[in-house]
């Protein structure tokens, strides 16, 4: 979901731990924006990256992809999650072991996320 300045609105976990500072929220928003760019430019399972009106096509998946990356720190887990989105949400049949071909995309996502 895009906010008024075109960035992706970060999901704020208010039920976990202390309240996040605006600096942390800004950092997470920037990470979410970059993950959205990776999803559009590198993942793009429906081939819309060249369509300007579709620049936010995958924004609804950013939060869950971020969460998988932070919680697992595993490119394999992120890649398998992207395949799950392709199959269960988008309605594609990604094929056997597609997750392996998505490992470079998943690694880009991991490289953007903070190490806990």
Secondary structure, 3 states (H helix, E strand, C coil): CECCCCCECCCCCCCCCCCCCHHHHHHHHHHHHHHHHHHHHHHCCCCCCCCHHHCCCCHHHHHHHHHHHHHHCCHHHHHHHHHHHHHHHHCCCCCCCHHHHCHHHHHHHHHHCCCC
